[in-house]
Amino acid sequence: SIQATNLPKDNGLKIVNLGVATHENSEGTTTVSTVTGTVESTTQEPKLTVVKSAFSVVSGNGSVSGTNFANVDSADELQYEITVSNIGARDALDVSVTDTLPAGLEIPGGGYNYSVVNQTDCATPGFSDSSSGNTFSLTGGTVNAGAVCKIRYTAKVRSTVRFAEVITNSATALYRSELAGSTFSPESDSATATVRAVGVAKA
């Protein structure tokens, strides 16, 4: 029997096994024979994708423009959405979603106020809040094969932002396979919040 290694593999890859045989005749001549038949198998692994986007302005004068925020100002509270989709053939285990706030954002007075919108698609056990300081983090989640998990949380624009500053905020997901047992490469995406520009009136 042949067993594949436990290194992480992408979902849907074809593994081809080609046999090679060698033998020696009575005169010590080595002959190499290549077996013409091959055995193919297709990997079945989880495959997460991450999309970070602006969802709503909780308070303040900013607005949502496509997947980003526009015309925000200091003290605006912004609700971001992180969509984690499993497009693979297996469940993604020990999923962690981490978002370290950039210099232009901070934790609101009431905390991140996060929610997992479709908890049933994220399976059981669900995520645990492992946030610390300016890092929003959910860990220990499971995203089933074919499932879409939406996570929303709130961040506040700092008073130190500059006019027309672009604040880039990124989210990253890590996960492992039930078969391979090893962590896959992280998946990340970003959204921006643009601080309003100064309006100059002509006297």
Accessible surface in RSA format (square Angstrom, percent):
REM  Atomic radii and reference values for relative SASA: ProtOr
REM  Chains: A
REM  Algorithm: Lee & Richards
REM  Probe-radius: 1.40
REM  Slices: 20
REM RES _ NUM      All-atoms   Total-Side   Main-Chain    Non-polar    All polar
REM                ABS   REL    ABS   REL    ABS   REL    ABS   REL    ABS   REL
RES SER A   1   169.01 142.8  81.00 108.1  88.01 202.7  60.62 129.1 108.39 151.8
RES ILE A   2   139.08  79.1 103.37  77.0  35.71  86.1 106.74  76.9  32.34  87.8
RES GLN A   3   167.79  93.8 138.41 101.2  29.38  69.9  48.06 102.3 119.73  90.8
RES ALA A   4    60.69  55.8  33.53  51.7  27.16  61.8  43.54  61.3  17.14  45.4
RES THR A   5    92.91  66.1  78.54  79.6  14.37  34.2  76.74 103.1  16.17  24.4
RES ASN A   6    96.63  66.6  90.02  87.0   6.61  15.9  25.09  60.4  71.55  69.2
RES LEU A   7   117.27  65.3 117.27  83.9   0.00   0.0 117.27  82.4   0.00   0.0
RES PRO A   8    50.41  36.7  29.36  26.8  21.06  76.5  29.56  24.4  20.85 129.6
RES LYS A   9    43.31  21.1  37.63  23.1   5.68  13.5  36.55  32.9   6.76   7.2
RES ASP A  10    75.47  52.9  70.91  70.6   4.57  10.8  12.30  29.0  63.17  63.0
RES ASN A  11    49.54  34.2  29.63  28.6  19.91  48.0   2.66   6.4  46.88  45.3
RES GLY A  12    42.78  52.8   0.00   N/A  42.78  52.8  20.40  56.0  22.38  50.1
RES LEU A  13    87.68  48.8  86.02  61.5   1.66   4.2  87.68  61.6   0.00   0.0
RES LYS A  14   137.29  67.0 109.51  67.2  27.78  66.2  77.83  70.1  59.46  63.3
RES ILE A  15    67.70  38.5  63.36  47.2   4.34  10.5  66.69  48.0   1.01   2.7
RES VAL A  16    82.37  54.2  53.66  48.6  28.70  69.2  53.66  46.6  28.70  77.8
RES ASN A  17    61.67  42.5  56.73  54.8   4.94  11.9  16.64  40.0  45.03  43.5
RES LEU A  18    94.95  52.9  74.59  53.4  20.36  51.2  74.59  52.4  20.36  54.8
RES GLY A  19    29.39  36.2   0.00   N/A  29.39  36.2  26.51  72.7   2.88   6.4
RES VAL A  20    93.64  61.6  58.66  53.1  34.98  84.3  59.01  51.3  34.62  93.9
RES ALA A  21    50.01  46.0  44.77  69.1   5.24  11.9  50.01  70.4   0.00   0.0
RES THR A  22    89.66  63.8  62.28  63.1  27.38  65.2  30.14  40.5  59.52  90.0
RES HIS A  23   102.42  56.0  92.88  64.6   9.54  24.4  72.46  74.7  29.96  34.9
RES GLU A  24   120.22  69.0  91.65  69.3  28.57  68.0  25.02  48.4  95.20  77.7
RES ASN A  25    72.31  49.9  56.12  54.2  16.19  39.0  35.75  86.0  36.56  35.3
RES SER A  26   124.14 104.9  73.79  98.5  50.35 116.0  60.35 128.5  63.79  89.4
RES GLU A  27   152.83  87.7 117.18  88.6  35.66  84.9  46.81  90.5 106.02  86.6
RES GLY A  28    48.98  60.4   0.00   N/A  48.98  60.4  24.95  68.5  24.03  53.8
RES THR A  29    72.83  51.8  67.30  68.2   5.53  13.2  51.28  68.9  21.56  32.6
RES THR A  30    80.99  57.6  55.50  56.3  25.49  60.8  40.54  54.5  40.45  61.1
RES THR A  31    56.91  40.5  53.80  54.5   3.12   7.4  40.61  54.5  16.30  24.6
RES VAL A  32    96.98  63.8  69.28  62.7  27.70  66.7  69.28  60.2  27.70  75.1
RES SER A  33    47.55  40.2  42.19  56.3   5.36  12.4  32.57  69.4  14.98  21.0
RES THR A  34    81.85  58.2  60.70  61.5  21.15  50.4  36.65  49.2  45.20  68.3
RES VAL A  35    76.29  50.2  70.06  63.4   6.23  15.0  76.19  66.2   0.11   0.3
RES THR A  36   136.91  97.4 107.19 108.7  29.73  70.8  82.40 110.7  54.51  82.4
RES GLY A  37    45.43  56.0   0.00   N/A  45.43  56.0  39.64 108.8   5.79  13.0
RES THR A  38    71.85  51.1  41.70  42.3  30.15  71.9  19.56  26.3  52.30  79.1
RES VAL A  39   103.69  68.2  99.88  90.4   3.81   9.2 102.75  89.3   0.94   2.6
RES GLU A  40   102.62  58.9  73.91  55.9  28.71  68.4  21.68  41.9  80.94  66.1
RES SER A  41    61.35  51.8  53.05  70.8   8.30  19.1  46.44  98.9  14.91  20.9
RES THR A  42    72.78  51.8  50.53  51.2  22.26  53.0  38.22  51.3  34.56  52.2
RES THR A  43    10.70   7.6   2.21   2.2   8.50  20.3   9.44  12.7   1.26   1.9
RES GLN A  44    94.61  52.9  88.85  64.9   5.76  13.7  13.92  29.6  80.69  61.2
RES GLU A  45     4.69   2.7   4.69   3.5   0.00   0.0   0.00   0.0   4.69   3.8
RES PRO A  46     0.79   0.6   0.00   0.0   0.79   2.9   0.00   0.0   0.79   4.9
RES LYS A  47    60.92  29.7  60.92  37.4   0.00   0.0  34.40  31.0  26.52  28.2
RES LEU A  48     0.09   0.1   0.00   0.0   0.09   0.2   0.00   0.0   0.09   0.2
RES THR A  49    46.04  32.7  45.24  45.9   0.80   1.9  37.95  51.0   8.09  12.2
RES VAL A  50    13.83   9.1   0.75   0.7  13.07  31.5   0.75   0.7  13.07  35.5
RES VAL A  51    75.09  49.4  75.08  68.0   0.01   0.0  75.08  65.2   0.01   0.0
RES LYS A  52     1.74   0.8   0.00   0.0   1.74   4.1   0.00   0.0   1.74   1.9
RES SER A  53    16.53  14.0  16.53  22.1   0.00   0.0   7.05  15.0   9.48  13.3
RES ALA A  54    10.03   9.2   0.00   0.0  10.03  22.8   0.00   0.0  10.03  26.6
RES PHE A  55    82.80  41.4  64.38  39.9  18.42  47.9  65.73  39.8  17.07  48.9
RES SER A  56    35.81  30.3  33.84  45.2   1.97   4.5  29.84  63.5   5.97   8.4
RES VAL A  57    38.69  25.5  12.58  11.4  26.11  62.9  12.58  10.9  26.11  70.8
RES VAL A  58    82.19  54.1  50.59  45.8  31.61  76.2  56.74  49.3  25.46  69.0
RES SER A  59    52.20  44.1  44.47  59.3   7.73  17.8  44.72  95.2   7.48  10.5
RES GLY A  60    49.41  60.9   0.00   N/A  49.41  60.9  18.25  50.1  31.15  69.8
RES ASN A  61   134.58  92.8 111.46 107.7  23.12  55.7  29.97  72.1 104.62 101.1
RES GLY A  62    12.52  15.4   0.00   N/A  12.52  15.4   0.00   0.0  12.52  28.0
RES SER A  63    50.00  42.3  46.11  61.5   3.89   9.0  40.29  85.8   9.71  13.6
RES VAL A  64    64.23  42.3  35.23  31.9  29.00  69.9  35.23  30.6  29.00  78.7
RES SER A  65    64.30  54.3  53.14  70.9  11.15  25.7  18.75  39.9  45.54  63.8
RES GLY A  66    71.02  87.6   0.00   N/A  71.02  87.6  44.02 120.8  27.00  60.5
RES THR A  67    77.59  55.2  74.46  75.5   3.13   7.5  54.29  72.9  23.30  35.2
RES ASN A  68    48.91  33.7  48.91  47.3   0.00   0.0   6.81  16.4  42.09  40.7
RES PHE A  69     1.93   1.0   0.00   0.0   1.93   5.0   0.00   0.0   1.93   5.5
RES ALA A  70    24.16  22.2  24.16  37.3   0.00   0.0  24.16  34.0   0.00   0.0
RES ASN A  71    86.41  59.6  83.52  80.7   2.89   7.0  14.45  34.8  71.96  69.6
RES VAL A  72     0.00   0.0   0.00   0.0   0.00   0.0   0.00   0.0   0.00   0.0
RES ASP A  73    36.42  25.5  36.42  36.3   0.00   0.0   7.24  17.0  29.18  29.1
RES SER A  74    43.60  36.8  33.56  44.8  10.04  23.1   4.63   9.9  38.96  54.6
RES ALA A  75    58.84  54.1  48.10  74.2  10.74  24.4  49.17  69.2   9.67  25.6
RES ASP A  76     6.51   4.6   6.33   6.3   0.18   0.4   0.18   0.4   6.33   6.3
RES GLU A  77    42.87  24.6  42.87  32.4   0.00   0.0   1.68   3.2  41.20  33.6
RES LEU A  78     0.00   0.0   0.00   0.0   0.00   0.0   0.00   0.0   0.00   0.0
RES GLN A  79    33.14  18.5  33.14  24.2   0.00   0.0   0.04   0.1  33.11  25.1
RES TYR A  80     0.00   0.0   0.00   0.0   0.00   0.0   0.00   0.0   0.00   0.0
RES GLU A  81    16.43   9.4  16.43  12.4   0.00   0.0   0.16   0.3  16.26  13.3
RES ILE A  82     0.00   0.0   0.00   0.0   0.00   0.0   0.00   0.0   0.00   0.0
RES THR A  83    19.33  13.7  18.42  18.7   0.90   2.2  13.30  17.9   6.03   9.1
RES VAL A  84     0.12   0.1   0.12   0.1   0.00   0.0   0.12   0.1   0.00   0.0
RES SER A  85    20.53  17.4  20.53  27.4   0.00   0.0   8.82  18.8  11.71  16.4
RES ASN A  86     1.87   1.3   0.00   0.0   1.87   4.5   0.00   0.0   1.86   1.8
RES ILE A  87   112.65  64.1  83.28  62.0  29.36  70.8  90.10  64.9  22.54  61.2
RES GLY A  88    10.53  13.0   0.00   N/A  10.53  13.0   1.01   2.8   9.52  21.3
RES ALA A  89    49.18  45.2  21.32  32.9  27.87  63.4  29.26  41.2  19.93  52.8
RES ARG A  90    76.59  32.2  74.22  37.8   2.36   5.6   8.18  11.2  68.40  41.5
RES ASP A  91    47.17  33.0  46.42  46.2   0.75   1.8   2.15   5.1  45.02  44.9
RES ALA A  92     0.00   0.0   0.00   0.0   0.00   0.0   0.00   0.0   0.00   0.0
RES LEU A  93    38.62  21.5  38.62  27.6   0.00   0.0  38.62  27.1   0.00   0.0
RES ASP A  94    80.71  56.5  68.72  68.4  11.99  28.3  19.65  46.2  61.06  60.9
RES VAL A  95     0.00   0.0   0.00   0.0   0.00   0.0   0.00   0.0   0.00   0.0
RES SER A  96    21.37  18.1  21.18  28.3   0.19   0.4  13.24  28.2   8.13  11.4
RES VAL A  97     0.13   0.1   0.13   0.1   0.00   0.0   0.13   0.1   0.00   0.0
RES THR A  98    46.16  32.8  43.81  44.4   2.36   5.6  30.88  41.5  15.29  23.1
RES ASP A  99     0.47   0.3   0.00   0.0   0.47   1.1   0.47   1.1   0.00   0.0
RES THR A 100    83.25  59.2  68.48  69.4  14.77  35.2  53.08  71.3  30.17  45.6
RES LEU A 101    10.50   5.8   0.00   0.0  10.50  26.4   0.00   0.0  10.50  28.2
RES PRO A 102    34.22  24.9  22.24  20.3  11.98  43.5  33.94  28.0   0.28   1.7
RES ALA A 103    90.91  83.6  68.10 105.1  22.82  51.9  79.88 112.5  11.03  29.2
RES GLY A 104     4.94   6.1   0.00   N/A   4.94   6.1   2.71   7.4   2.23   5.0
RES LEU A 105     0.00   0.0   0.00   0.0   0.00   0.0   0.00   0.0   0.00   0.0
RES GLU A 106    47.35  27.2  47.35  35.8   0.00   0.0   7.67  14.8  39.68  32.4
RES ILE A 107    61.87  35.2  46.90  34.9  14.97  36.1  46.90  33.8  14.97  40.6
RES PRO A 108     7.87   5.7   3.90   3.6   3.97  14.4   3.90   3.2   3.97  24.7
RES GLY A 109    85.38 105.3   0.00   N/A  85.38 105.3  47.65 130.8  37.73  84.5
RES GLY A 110    77.53  95.6   0.00   N/A  77.53  95.6  43.85 120.3  33.68  75.4
RES GLY A 111    26.40  32.6   0.00   N/A  26.40  32.6  23.29  63.9   3.10   7.0
RES TYR A 112    19.78   9.2  15.61   8.9   4.17  10.9  15.61  11.7   4.17   5.1
RES ASN A 113   116.22  80.1  96.03  92.8  20.19  48.6  21.39  51.5  94.82  91.7
RES TYR A 114    75.09  35.1  54.29  30.9  20.80  54.1  29.73  22.3  45.36  55.9
RES SER A 115    51.58  43.6  46.92  62.6   4.67  10.7  42.15  89.8   9.43  13.2
RES VAL A 116    25.08  16.5   7.12   6.4  17.96  43.3   7.12   6.2  17.96  48.7
RES VAL A 117    70.24  46.2  38.80  35.1  31.44  75.8  44.47  38.6  25.77  69.9
RES ASN A 118    37.66  26.0  31.91  30.8   5.75  13.8  27.16  65.4  10.49  10.1
RES GLN A 119    76.41  42.7  72.54  53.0   3.87   9.2  53.30 113.5  23.11  17.5
RES THR A 120   122.88  87.4 102.35 103.8  20.53  48.9  89.51 120.2  33.37  50.4
RES ASP A 121    55.00  38.5  53.40  53.2   1.60   3.8   2.08   4.9  52.92  52.8
RES CYS A 122     0.00   0.0   0.00   0.0   0.00   0.0   0.00   0.0   0.00   0.0
RES ALA A 123    17.90  16.5   7.89  12.2  10.01  22.8  15.82  22.3   2.07   5.5
RES THR A 124   127.56  90.7 101.81 103.2  25.75  61.4  68.20  91.6  59.36  89.7
RES PRO A 125    88.02  64.2  86.51  78.9   1.51   5.5  88.02  72.7   0.00   0.0
RES GLY A 126    26.94  33.2   0.00   N/A  26.94  33.2   9.82  27.0  17.12  38.3
RES PHE A 127    25.34  12.7   1.20   0.7  24.14  62.8   1.20   0.7  24.14  69.1
RES SER A 128    65.85  55.6  60.88  81.2   4.97  11.4  31.62  67.3  34.23  47.9
RES ASP A 129    81.99  57.4  49.62  49.4  32.37  76.5  18.44  43.4  63.55  63.4
RES SER A 130    54.85  46.4  32.70  43.6  22.15  51.0  27.94  59.5  26.92  37.7
RES SER A 131    38.03  32.1  10.64  14.2  27.39  63.1  10.56  22.5  27.47  38.5
RES SER A 132    84.60  71.5  71.52  95.5  13.08  30.1  40.36  86.0  44.24  62.0
RES GLY A 133    53.05  65.4   0.00   N/A  53.05  65.4  37.84 103.8  15.21  34.1
RES ASN A 134    51.04  35.2  43.26  41.8   7.79  18.7  19.22  46.3  31.82  30.8
RES THR A 135    37.51  26.7  37.51  38.0   0.00   0.0  19.68  26.4  17.83  27.0
RES PHE A 136     0.00   0.0   0.00   0.0   0.00   0.0   0.00   0.0   0.00   0.0
RES SER A 137    10.99   9.3  10.99  14.7   0.00   0.0   4.60   9.8   6.40   9.0
RES LEU A 138     0.00   0.0   0.00   0.0   0.00   0.0   0.00   0.0   0.00   0.0
RES THR A 139    43.25  30.8  43.25  43.9   0.00   0.0  32.67  43.9  10.59  16.0
RES GLY A 140    34.12  42.1   0.00   N/A  34.12  42.1  24.55  67.4   9.57  21.4
RES GLY A 141     0.02   0.0   0.00   N/A   0.02   0.0   0.00   0.0   0.02   0.0
RES THR A 142    12.82   9.1  12.82  13.0   0.00   0.0   6.61   8.9   6.21   9.4
RES VAL A 143     0.00   0.0   0.00   0.0   0.00   0.0   0.00   0.0   0.00   0.0
RES ASN A 144    49.61  34.2  49.61  47.9   0.00   0.0  14.43  34.7  35.17  34.0
RES ALA A 145    43.38  39.9  20.99  32.4  22.39  50.9  21.39  30.1  21.99  58.3
RES GLY A 146    62.76  77.4   0.00   N/A  62.76  77.4  33.75  92.6  29.01  65.0
RES ALA A 147    11.36  10.4   4.89   7.6   6.46  14.7  11.27  15.9   0.08   0.2
RES VAL A 148    56.70  37.3  55.65  50.4   1.05   2.5  55.65  48.3   1.05   2.9
RES CYS A 149     0.00   0.0   0.00   0.0   0.00   0.0   0.00   0.0   0.00   0.0
RES LYS A 150    64.63  31.5  64.63  39.7   0.00   0.0  41.07  37.0  23.56  25.1
RES ILE A 151     0.01   0.0   0.01   0.0   0.00   0.0   0.01   0.0   0.00   0.0
RES ARG A 152    49.01  20.6  48.96  25.0   0.05   0.1   1.59   2.2  47.43  28.7
RES TYR A 153     0.00   0.0   0.00   0.0   0.00   0.0   0.00   0.0   0.00   0.0
RES THR A 154     6.52   4.6   6.52   6.6   0.00   0.0   4.59   6.2   1.93   2.9
RES ALA A 155     0.00   0.0   0.00   0.0   0.00   0.0   0.00   0.0   0.00   0.0
RES LYS A 156    59.45  29.0  59.45  36.5   0.00   0.0   8.56   7.7  50.89  54.2
RES VAL A 157     0.61   0.4   0.00   0.0   0.61   1.5   0.00   0.0   0.61   1.7
RES ARG A 158    72.81  30.6  72.81  37.1   0.00   0.0   9.19  12.6  63.62  38.6
RES SER A 159    98.18  83.0  71.35  95.2  26.83  61.8  42.88  91.3  55.30  77.5
RES THR A 160   107.10  76.2  82.76  83.9  24.34  58.0  79.10 106.2  28.00  42.3
RES VAL A 161    24.34  16.0   3.43   3.1  20.91  50.4   5.17   4.5  19.17  52.0
RES ARG A 162   165.98  69.7 160.90  82.0   5.08  12.1  72.28  98.8  93.70  56.8
RES PHE A 163   108.63  54.3  89.68  55.5  18.94  49.3  89.68  54.4  18.94  54.2
RES ALA A 164    57.09  52.5  43.22  66.7  13.86  31.5  44.11  62.1  12.98  34.4
RES GLU A 165    36.28  20.8  27.50  20.8   8.78  20.9  14.06  27.2  22.22  18.1
RES VAL A 166    86.36  56.8  62.86  56.9  23.50  56.6  62.86  54.6  23.50  63.7
RES ILE A 167     4.83   2.7   1.69   1.3   3.14   7.6   4.83   3.5   0.00   0.0
RES THR A 168    71.55  50.9  57.67  58.5  13.88  33.1  40.82  54.8  30.73  46.5
RES ASN A 169     0.41   0.3   0.00   0.0   0.41   1.0   0.41   1.0   0.00   0.0
RES SER A 170    50.16  42.4  42.29  56.4   7.88  18.1  26.99  57.5  23.18  32.5
RES ALA A 171     0.14   0.1   0.06   0.1   0.09   0.2   0.14   0.2   0.00   0.0
RES THR A 172    43.49  30.9  41.94  42.5   1.55   3.7  23.73  31.9  19.76  29.9
RES ALA A 173     0.17   0.2   0.17   0.3   0.00   0.0   0.17   0.2   0.00   0.0
RES LEU A 174    72.08  40.1  71.83  51.4   0.24   0.6  71.83  50.4   0.24   0.7
RES TYR A 175     6.02   2.8   3.08   1.8   2.94   7.6   2.71   2.0   3.30   4.1
RES ARG A 176    72.35  30.4  72.35  36.9   0.00   0.0  18.23  24.9  54.12  32.8
RES SER A 177     0.00   0.0   0.00   0.0   0.00   0.0   0.00   0.0   0.00   0.0
RES GLU A 178    85.83  49.3  58.24  44.1  27.59  65.7  12.25  23.7  73.58  60.1
RES LEU A 179   104.87  58.4  75.89  54.3  28.98  72.8  78.58  55.2  26.28  70.7
RES ALA A 180     9.13   8.4   0.00   0.0   9.13  20.8   3.58   5.0   5.55  14.7
RES GLY A 181    44.45  54.8   0.00   N/A  44.45  54.8  17.88  49.1  26.57  59.5
RES SER A 182    32.54  27.5  28.02  37.4   4.52  10.4  16.14  34.4  16.40  23.0
RES THR A 183    82.23  58.5  62.06  62.9  20.16  48.1  30.04  40.3  52.18  78.9
RES PHE A 184    16.00   8.0  11.68   7.2   4.33  11.3  13.13   8.0   2.87   8.2
RES SER A 185    85.43  72.2  73.20  97.7  12.23  28.2  37.04  78.9  48.38  67.8
RES PRO A 186    78.35  57.1  61.55  56.1  16.80  61.1  61.55  50.8  16.80 104.4
RES GLU A 187    41.86  24.0  40.69  30.8   1.17   2.8   1.63   3.2  40.23  32.8
RES SER A 188    69.42  58.7  39.31  52.5  30.11  69.4  29.15  62.1  40.27  56.4
RES ASP A 189    49.26  34.5  43.09  42.9   6.17  14.6   8.95  21.1  40.32  40.2
RES SER A 190    50.45  42.6  32.45  43.3  18.00  41.5  18.00  38.3  32.46  45.5
RES ALA A 191     1.28   1.2   0.21   0.3   1.07   2.4   1.28   1.8   0.00   0.0
RES THR A 192    36.79  26.2  36.79  37.3   0.00   0.0  27.64  37.1   9.14  13.8
RES ALA A 193     0.00   0.0   0.00   0.0   0.00   0.0   0.00   0.0   0.00   0.0
RES THR A 194    48.34  34.4  48.34  49.0   0.00   0.0  33.11  44.5  15.24  23.0
RES VAL A 195     3.88   2.6   2.00   1.8   1.88   4.5   2.00   1.7   1.88   5.1
RES ARG A 196    94.00  39.5  93.00  47.4   1.00   2.4  31.83  43.5  62.17  37.7
RES ALA A 197    67.52  62.1  52.85  81.6  14.68  33.4  52.98  74.6  14.54  38.5
RES VAL A 198    80.27  52.8  60.02  54.3  20.25  48.8  60.09  52.2  20.18  54.7
RES GLY A 199    69.92  86.2   0.00   N/A  69.92  86.2  41.52 113.9  28.41  63.6
RES VAL A 200   137.92  90.8 100.72  91.2  37.20  89.6 104.15  90.5  33.78  91.6
RES ALA A 201    97.39  89.5  66.66 102.9  30.73  69.9  73.80 103.9  23.59  62.5
RES LYS A 202   204.75  99.9 166.03 101.9  38.73  92.2 115.77 104.2  88.98  94.8
RES ALA A 203   142.65 131.2  71.45 110.3  71.19 162.0 110.12 155.1  32.53  86.2
END  Absolute sums over single chains surface
CHAIN  1 A    10953.8       8113.8       2840.0       5995.1       4958.7
END  Absolute sums over all chains
TOTAL         10953.8       8113.8       2840.0       5995.1       4958.7
